[in-house]
Amino acid sequence: MTASIGEVMQDCVVDEVAPGIFRLDVPVPFSGLRQINLWLLRDGDGFTMIDCGFADAQTRQRIEAMWKVVLNGRPVTRLLITHFHPDHAGNCRFICERWGLRPQLTQLEWMAANVALKSLYSDDPQLAPRFYRQNGATDDLIDLYHADTILYDTGVELTDDHERLNAGDRLVIGEREWVVMTGQGHSPEMAMLYCADDDILIAGDQILPKISPNISVWPWEPLANPLREFLVSLEQLDTRVTSNTLVLPSHRAPFHDAKSRIASLREHHEERLALLARLMKERGEITATDLLQPLFNRRLDGHQLNFAMGEVIAHLNYMMFEGTVRRMVDRDANIRFSLC
Ligand SMILES: [Zn+2]
């Protein structure tokens, strides 16, 4: 069923993607991503909502319009948040205050959201530029970063408290039982929901169609190995899902066949690793910045630069932990990589 709510707001569409599961498509202000899917699941006399959208007036207006159509006078009785990123956690307070709720999310996602909101780490205007400079970034790249970065606290309003979700929790939502699964790599403890009876996976950003979730090393943990974590999480996910699984991703359209998507995400990263190895073989010692152009092959804006740098370093760190790449730090803390 596709319920158009044109009378409420011209360009809003709500899809019922499986019986009792509604997809709300709302815009996000990030270049490249364009939209996010929020979910409403029929849950007895009310609805469970999953994810919140970016906290701006336009998104809230859309959410209200979609509530009008889907809820049909019934309340939202539970809010789950898959992970702390602003497009997912943004309207947490708005939704919870409206319906008298406490949000449910995993412990690390709750903590990451609070750390980011206190302007530590992700919003420190010096930390990322310093790290990118160490990785070869020139002044013009740093200027680009400053011009386009959207600070976390401009898009997220949290509640004072939360309820913890744990991997393995069983949640009854309406007629269905869901098991909470967690994944790493894109965020510290992303929650996903899997319903074995109907073979449906609410995937958050862990697997997406066509685009690969950003896997980044961030400046506050320069020796992290998020690509390893992501690949391990994909392996775990692969043991639960099937080639018929209906995947409800946070971005773009739902799709069937989780297994082949997992296989192509693995392949994508293997190709990237092979390309980096080839470039290092040709060029010798190299900085992460040297690899941006050959890897992404387009002009990046400041927001994308953040993700591109993180992603290049994630692949280089992965190779370092595999023992195929050497990471060298000079006296001025400049970082270069070469094949072993
Ligand atoms: Zn995300």
Residues whose N, C-alpha, C, O or C-beta is under 5 A from the ligand:
A	BS01	ZN	H85 D205
